[in-house]
Amino acid sequence: MKILVTGAAGFIGSRVAFMLAQRGDQVIGIDNINEYYDIRLKYGRLREGGIDAGTLDMPFHVYFHSSLFPTNYKFMRMDISDKGAMEQLFNEEKFDAVVNLAAQAGVRYSITNPYSYMNSNMVGFMNVLECCRNYKVDSLVFASSSSVYGMNSKVPFSETDHVGSPVSLYAASKRANELMAHAYCKLYGLKATGLRYFTVYGPWGRPDMAPMLFTKSIARGEPIQVFNNGNLSRDFTYIDDIVKGTIQVLDKAPVVADCENEVPFRIYNIGCSSPVKLMDFINEIEQAVGREAQKVFLPMQPGDVYQTYADTTKLETEIGYKPCVSLHDGITEFVKWYMSDKNPLR
């Protein structure tokens, strides 16, 4: 297949693009490489995928950077909110499928920077949908989020649960993406699958997420902030399991006859289905780093939720997804990468 991966310099997107190319697909990756967090990490991920990015100032829409390995992967710096550039790309490349992982991420960041979410998560996603429709893309896999469950107190979270009470603009934008995609599937026959990602961690992870923040501070002997006085649980899932599941979903597009109201649209939770207490997570990092954390306990932050817990029964039954990396092994691999010369932020 010829596949477009958006957000290809991101944590999940960089690995998905690389793994698809490794197995033999023709892959084009795009990313706007914004400065939400340190771009050295984004360029480092590209280099891991064989993309010789050169300086930390890659120009927009100029030319493709071809991977040295695997050679069937190309990357271009592009913003999905740029309608003209997206239309030109789709017109020229004739994609069979799209994996849309580009988005403005971060719950807390959405409190102070709301317009960046509207531009990327709403306008950008609209451009993806329109291009899929107008240029006859067969199927779309797109990133949603566990944050759509909002204040839902029932656990584990199931795809059939109420998702009408988001507690952040980020969550609202992700729920809107699901509704927009469903409408396009109904109106135009696009086959689309939304993945509600739960907390993902591992090598090359985002620096604004707990694993990187905690490991950095613990390794330096600096205090860490523990919100809600540590009374939080997260469904931590290792990056390799997430990537494997995403590709499994891509390989099994919705079949009209199997979908509700014969609309070729599906939503899946994708996580570990085994929530971990925040204090236990911190303890694993302490063991891997070899140093005890100095903890500063703080109240709950706006937009945060007490617990995330994925019911992945549907994904396991229909797709065959099954995470296999334990928290201990995953944290060990993450800390090993963090302490290595591969980490540009160490």
Legacy VTK file of the C-alpha trace (Angstrom):
# vtk DataFile Version 3.0
C-alpha trace
ASCII
DATASET POLYDATA
POINTS 346 float
0.000 0.000 0.000
0.935 3.623 -0.385
0.332 5.247 2.993
0.453 8.798 4.308
1.435 9.146 7.965
0.795 12.597 9.435
2.604 13.600 12.608
5.567 11.535 11.408
8.057 13.372 13.632
5.875 12.671 16.658
6.265 9.967 19.261
3.799 7.459 17.807
3.856 8.673 14.218
7.617 8.311 13.767
7.479 4.662 14.826
4.383 3.866 12.761
5.933 5.367 9.615
9.189 3.488 10.126
7.527 0.130 10.850
5.222 0.409 7.827
8.187 1.160 5.581
10.204 -1.671 7.116
7.555 -4.193 6.194
7.474 -2.958 2.585
4.762 -0.304 2.276
5.433 2.904 0.358
5.300 5.545 3.084
5.230 9.327 3.014
5.444 11.115 6.346
4.601 14.741 7.046
4.877 16.886 10.174
4.954 20.624 10.843
7.708 20.163 13.473
6.211 22.862 15.691
7.869 24.080 18.865
5.354 22.768 21.386
8.343 20.901 22.800
12.063 20.714 21.967
12.422 20.074 18.230
15.723 18.254 18.763
13.625 15.297 19.846
11.553 15.447 16.655
14.593 15.632 14.408
16.161 12.795 16.386
13.133 10.594 15.720
13.397 11.353 12.017
17.045 10.342 12.025
16.102 7.080 13.739
13.872 6.445 10.711
16.717 7.082 8.313
15.689 10.641 7.406
18.806 12.829 7.158
17.175 16.010 8.420
20.400 18.023 8.438
19.937 21.219 10.452
17.132 21.945 12.883
15.453 24.233 10.367
13.942 22.048 7.656
11.971 24.207 5.164
8.261 23.706 4.499
6.939 22.125 1.283
10.255 22.272 -0.551
11.207 18.655 -1.289
11.050 15.154 0.079
13.781 13.837 2.336
14.286 10.172 1.467
15.182 7.659 4.132
18.553 5.957 3.899
16.911 2.916 5.482
14.335 1.831 4.576
14.461 3.468 1.135
10.681 3.329 0.606
10.071 6.084 3.180
10.026 9.802 2.346
9.366 12.795 4.583
8.289 16.379 3.945
7.752 19.173 6.429
4.112 20.171 6.033
1.244 21.393 8.180
-2.081 19.585 7.802
-3.847 22.905 8.348
-2.378 24.152 5.024
-5.263 23.279 2.692
-3.456 24.020 -0.564
-0.358 22.022 0.323
-2.461 19.071 1.456
-4.504 19.053 -1.751
-1.366 19.132 -3.869
0.174 16.282 -1.886
-2.891 14.051 -2.189
-3.319 14.856 -5.870
0.271 13.951 -6.686
0.761 10.906 -4.479
-2.544 8.978 -4.787
-2.593 7.371 -1.330
-4.364 4.098 -0.576
-4.613 4.842 3.147
-3.911 7.585 5.679
-2.821 7.319 9.302
-3.547 10.707 10.873
-1.481 11.141 14.025
-0.862 14.876 13.645
-2.457 16.968 16.376
-1.720 19.609 18.938
-1.271 17.440 22.004
-1.363 18.123 25.718
-4.282 18.650 28.069
-2.793 21.403 30.238
-1.404 23.312 27.241
-4.945 23.626 25.858
-5.920 25.742 28.870
-3.559 28.558 27.862
-3.248 28.026 24.083
-6.741 27.171 22.819
-6.367 28.457 19.249
-3.497 26.101 18.442
-5.911 23.201 19.062
-8.554 24.600 16.762
-6.024 25.128 13.969
-4.431 21.692 14.058
-7.051 19.401 15.561
-10.098 20.876 13.831
-9.035 22.711 10.653
-6.209 20.259 10.019
-8.408 17.228 10.513
-11.045 18.742 8.237
-8.387 19.009 5.523
-7.478 15.349 6.025
-11.112 14.287 5.678
-11.698 16.440 2.598
-8.551 15.155 0.909
-9.501 11.562 1.666
-12.899 12.198 0.104
-11.756 14.126 -2.954
-8.758 11.961 -3.793
-10.428 8.581 -3.267
-8.467 7.327 -0.262
-9.843 3.933 0.728
-9.332 4.042 4.494
-8.313 6.341 7.331
-6.982 5.550 10.798
-6.906 8.558 13.109
-5.804 9.339 16.641
-8.462 10.064 19.203
-7.741 10.027 22.925
-8.793 8.528 26.241
-9.419 12.122 27.323
-12.823 11.984 25.559
-14.128 10.033 28.572
-13.843 13.205 30.645
-15.448 12.912 34.060
-16.762 9.397 33.428
-16.464 7.588 36.775
-17.240 4.100 35.456
-14.155 1.961 34.931
-12.827 0.441 32.839
-13.719 2.889 30.072
-15.669 1.228 27.268
-16.313 2.496 23.751
-20.032 2.529 24.555
-19.616 4.870 27.561
-20.880 8.444 27.632
-18.367 10.874 26.104
-20.330 14.103 26.191
-18.594 15.796 29.128
-15.012 16.718 28.148
-12.931 18.564 30.745
-10.439 20.159 28.342
-10.461 21.713 24.893
-8.059 19.001 23.775
-10.606 16.342 24.738
-13.397 18.267 23.036
-11.381 18.511 19.817
-10.728 14.759 19.825
-14.399 13.949 20.337
-15.230 16.352 17.520
-12.808 14.463 15.277
-14.725 11.258 15.935
-18.033 12.874 15.002
-16.583 14.510 11.889
-15.114 11.219 10.681
-18.392 9.396 11.291
-20.218 11.966 9.170
-17.773 11.504 6.281
-18.108 7.728 6.502
-21.887 8.034 6.329
-21.954 10.645 3.553
-19.103 9.524 1.317
-18.341 5.898 2.167
-14.907 6.615 3.632
-13.713 3.763 5.839
-12.395 5.245 9.094
-11.233 3.947 12.455
-10.571 6.151 15.475
-8.153 4.985 18.162
-8.614 6.273 21.681
-4.997 6.178 22.843
-4.336 5.810 26.531
-1.070 6.983 28.143
1.835 5.933 25.902
5.454 5.805 27.074
8.817 4.520 25.894
12.033 5.633 24.147
11.704 8.923 22.223
8.611 9.868 24.248
7.364 13.408 24.698
9.304 15.581 27.198
6.097 17.038 28.656
4.841 13.624 29.757
5.364 12.117 33.221
7.944 9.432 32.270
10.391 11.971 30.826
9.729 14.621 33.474
10.145 12.174 36.343
13.230 10.453 34.934
14.949 13.755 34.174
14.383 15.126 37.672
15.184 11.911 39.518
18.415 11.426 37.551
19.483 14.991 38.421
18.456 14.753 42.052
15.761 17.398 41.548
12.253 17.276 43.078
9.308 15.952 41.065
5.755 17.288 41.157
3.198 14.634 42.099
-0.329 15.854 41.391
-3.443 14.984 43.392
-1.012 13.937 46.123
-0.155 10.844 44.090
-3.726 9.582 44.077
-3.854 9.023 40.298
-3.870 5.959 38.057
-2.935 5.731 34.388
-3.229 2.997 31.786
0.436 3.162 30.742
1.125 1.370 27.441
4.542 0.789 25.887
5.160 2.369 22.481
5.848 -0.932 20.662
2.460 -2.313 21.711
0.722 0.873 20.566
2.446 0.854 17.173
1.666 -2.812 16.629
-1.990 -2.242 17.444
-2.226 0.810 15.178
-0.862 -1.140 12.219
-3.178 -4.065 12.953
-6.120 -1.664 12.749
-4.818 -0.182 9.490
-4.673 -3.667 7.979
-8.310 -4.369 8.809
-10.473 -1.552 7.475
-14.139 -1.507 8.522
-16.519 -3.712 6.529
-19.882 -2.080 5.909
-21.892 -5.198 6.719
-20.193 -5.521 10.114
-20.694 -1.904 11.217
-23.548 -0.241 13.057
-26.151 1.159 10.620
-23.832 -0.016 7.826
-21.596 3.028 8.292
-17.932 1.949 7.770
-16.710 3.559 10.980
-15.246 2.147 14.182
-13.865 3.395 17.471
-11.436 1.377 19.598
-9.722 1.874 22.930
-6.040 1.081 22.646
-4.131 0.719 25.893
-2.765 -1.842 28.317
-6.052 -2.465 30.158
-4.120 -2.571 33.426
-4.000 0.805 35.208
-0.953 1.585 37.326
-0.947 3.758 40.421
1.201 6.836 39.899
3.324 6.052 42.964
4.050 2.554 41.622
5.052 4.062 38.287
7.428 6.449 40.035
8.871 3.548 42.016
9.716 1.689 38.786
11.581 4.741 37.510
13.411 5.097 40.824
14.590 1.493 40.570
15.703 1.860 36.951
17.553 5.131 37.624
18.959 3.911 40.935
17.908 6.932 42.958
14.924 7.826 45.140
12.779 10.742 44.025
12.272 13.931 46.024
8.492 14.270 45.835
6.496 17.500 46.035
2.816 16.649 46.465
0.356 19.027 44.794
-3.419 19.191 44.249
-5.213 18.080 41.081
-4.537 20.214 37.995
-7.267 21.713 35.774
-8.189 19.393 32.903
-6.705 16.289 34.540
-8.690 13.159 35.354
-8.271 10.885 38.353
-7.985 7.612 36.478
-7.657 6.212 32.956
-8.416 2.546 32.400
-9.014 1.034 28.980
-11.390 -1.800 28.282
-9.656 -3.195 25.178
-11.944 -6.214 24.746
-13.347 -4.917 21.468
-9.903 -4.332 19.941
-8.672 -7.730 21.133
-11.751 -9.565 19.813
-12.106 -7.839 16.452
-8.476 -7.057 15.578
-6.406 -9.491 17.650
-4.557 -6.797 19.592
-2.810 -7.871 22.776
-0.144 -5.760 24.552
2.786 -7.811 25.786
5.403 -5.431 27.286
5.289 -5.279 31.080
5.643 -1.994 32.950
8.951 -3.133 34.444
10.437 -4.028 31.052
9.054 -0.905 29.414
10.434 1.447 32.065
13.780 -0.338 31.921
13.995 0.239 28.157
12.873 3.835 28.493
15.431 4.718 31.171
18.162 2.922 29.206
17.354 5.116 26.191
17.074 8.239 28.343
20.567 7.729 29.771
22.086 6.940 26.356
23.734 9.197 23.778
20.673 8.735 21.539
18.664 11.062 23.773
19.268 14.626 22.494
17.763 16.156 25.648
19.856 14.319 28.252
LINES 1 347
346 0 1 2 3 4 5 6 7 8 9 10 11 12 13 14 15 16 17 18 19 20 21 22 23 24 25 26 27 28 29 30 31 32 33 34 35 36 37 38 39 40 41 42 43 44 45 46 47 48 49 50 51 52 53 54 55 56 57 58 59 60 61 62 63 64 65 66 67 68 69 70 71 72 73 74 75 76 77 78 79 80 81 82 83 84 85 86 87 88 89 90 91 92 93 94 95 96 97 98 99 100 101 102 103 104 105 106 107 108 109 110 111 112 113 114 115 116 117 118 119 120 121 122 123 124 125 126 127 128 129 130 131 132 133 134 135 136 137 138 139 140 141 142 143 144 145 146 147 148 149 150 151 152 153 154 155 156 157 158 159 160 161 162 163 164 165 166 167 168 169 170 171 172 173 174 175 176 177 178 179 180 181 182 183 184 185 186 187 188 189 190 191 192 193 194 195 196 197 198 199 200 201 202 203 204 205 206 207 208 209 210 211 212 213 214 215 216 217 218 219 220 221 222 223 224 225 226 227 228 229 230 231 232 233 234 235 236 237 238 239 240 241 242 243 244 245 246 247 248 249 250 251 252 253 254 255 256 257 258 259 260 261 262 263 264 265 266 267 268 269 270 271 272 273 274 275 276 277 278 279 280 281 282 283 284 285 286 287 288 289 290 291 292 293 294 295 296 297 298 299 300 301 302 303 304 305 306 307 308 309 310 311 312 313 314 315 316 317 318 319 320 321 322 323 324 325 326 327 328 329 330 331 332 333 334 335 336 337 338 339 340 341 342 343 344 345
